[in-house]
Amino acid sequence: MFNQIDPRMLLSQAAPAGDRKTRDLASLQESSREFESLLVLEMLKAMRKAVPDGGLFPKGGADEMFRDLLDMETARATTRGQGLGIADAMYRQMASLIENRRDEE
């Protein structure tokens, strides 16, 4: 049995605290954007439920799946760039916690 050591593991453990905070801030920004996308997606779903069914063509499973995919892409497009500002507000509120955190090592 030969166990290899992954050099990335050694680098991640030896990384300075500044790099860890930078990674954490980038992760927080991505998580904030994903949360905003999910919020917009749920808002679109609720708006669709408020519209009564009807129309010329009967609804099926494919139509529902297509509508869900369309809603997901609409939510992503809405939150690209500046978005609604929810992700930015969340990031600003939580970034100070990461920046002021003491390094526990």
Secondary structure, DSSP 8 states (H G I E B T S, - for coil): ------HHHHHHHH--HHHHHHHHHHHHHHHHHHHHHHHHHHHHHHHHHHS----SS---HHHHHHHHHHHHHHHHHHHSTTTTSHHHHHHHHHHHHHHT-----
